[in-house]
Amino acid sequence: MKTRRSLLVIIIIIFIFLFASSIPVHAVGNIVHEIQIFNQVDHELLPSTAAGQYYRNLFYGNIQEINKIYNQYPERSLTVVYPRLQLFVPGLEALVNGKGSEEKITPEQVNALQQELDWLLTQCSPEFCRVITLEEERFPLTLFIGMSYQETWDYINENWKPDR
């Protein structure tokens, strides 16, 4: 398992960038804090490690398709994705503020990620679906249930190998 990559990271990245940016303008006033946290993850946390850089690049390499998919379902951003995104804000905030050991990954969070991932697999191109499927096979999300955000981040960085 040490050579596997974490699907959790790619999904959190997707939540961070896509979902925050696809929420309708009238809802933006309610998510200023979340956007600040996501920007910290994007600009401070992810670039700080090779694994973080890999998943950041993987996300940006697929951003056009991700945006295309979610732009076809704008109502989903506010009614489904935004509530799922909010599940991760406390943990990500703790992580970027050096308190990641205080927040644990819950079954609810993993279930929300898996549901969104399953939905995304019904919408994406074969190439992007392969990327998602490979990441799912490499690291089942359930592995992270009960781990703190810091433990998860450390585990990913200690075990990530650039074999692609």
N, C-alpha and C positions, 0 to 999 in steps of 0.2 A: 504493500500500500504506500510505501514511502515515495514511490515515483509517480504517484497519481496526483492530478491537479484537482483543485476544489471547485466544483460547480457552484458552491455557495458564493464564492468570490465573483464569478461572472454574473450570477443572478443579482447580487447586491449592486454590482456595477450597472447592470441594466436598469435596476430600480432607480439608482442614483441619478443617472443621466437621462434616460429616456422618459421615465415616468414623471419625474419632476418637471421636465421641459415640455411634456405633452398635456399637462393639466391646463384647463381653460384659463384664460387671462383673469376672469372674474374671481377665480379661486386663489390666485397667486398671493394676494394679500394675506391669506391664511397660512401660507407655507414659507414665508421668508426665513424663519428659523431653520426649517428643514433644508432649504436650499443652501444656507450658510454651512450647515453640517456636511452636506454632500460635496460642496466646493472644497471643504477642508480635506475630505477623503480623496477627492480627485487631485488636488494640487499638493497636498502634503503627505498623506499616507501612502497612496498607491505608487507614486514615483520613488519612494524611499527603498524599495526592494525590487529584485529581479522578478519575483512572482507578481507583485503588484503592477509592475510595468507591463508584463506579459498580458495580464487580464485587462488592463487599461487599453492596450493596443488591440486586443481581441475585440473589445467593445467598440472602439472607434472604427475598426475595420469592418464592422457590421452595422454601424449606426444608420446608414441609409436604408437598409432593409428593415431594421427595427422601427425607424420612424415611419416608413411606408405602411407597415403593418398596423401600428397603433393609430396613425392618422386616419385609417379606414374605420376605426372604432373609437371616435372621440369620447363618447359617453362612457366607455370602459375606463378611461383614465381617471375620471372623477369618482365613479361608483364602485369600481373594483380595485384598480391599481393604487390609487391614493391611499385607501385604508390599509392595503397591504404594505405600502411603503412606510406608513406611519409606524408599523410594528417594529421597524428597524432603527428608527431615529434615536431612541434612548441608548441602545447598544453602540451604535456608530458614534454618537456624541461622546459617550464614555471612552471609547477607544481612542478617538482623536485627542481627547483631553487627558490621556494617561491613566484613565480609570477603567479600562476595558475588562479588568478582572472582576468588576462589580456587577456586570450585566451578563446574563446567561442566554444562550440560544435556546428557544423554547420549541416544543412540538408544534405549537400554533404557527410560529414563524416558518419552520421547515415545511409545514403543510401548505401555507400560503405560497411559498416559493415554488413548491412542487406543482400546485394547481396552476399557477401562472405559466410555469414552464410547459406543462402539459398542453395548455391552451396555445401557447406560442408555437409548439410543434405542429399544431393543426393549421397554422397560418404561414409558416416560413418556407423558403425555397429548400430544395433538397440539400444544397451545400450548407446552408446555415443550420438546417436540421441535423446534419452530420456533426457539425461542431458541437451543438448542444448535446447530442447523444453521446459523443465521445467523452465529454466532460461528465455527464451523468454516470457513465460506466466507470470512469476513473475514480470518482469519489462520491459515493452515495451521500446525499444530504443528511440522512439520519445519523451518520457518524458524528455530526456536530451537536446533536441535541444534548443539552446539559453542559456543554463546554462554554466557558466565558468567551466573550469577543476577543480578549487578549490571547487566551489559549488557542482559539481558532486561528487567529492571525499568526501567532508564533508557529503553530503546527504547519500551516500552509507554507510559510517561509522556510521552515526547516526541512520540509519534505518535497518541496517543488523542485522538479528537474526540467531543464529546457530541452526536452527530447523531441520537440516538433520542429 
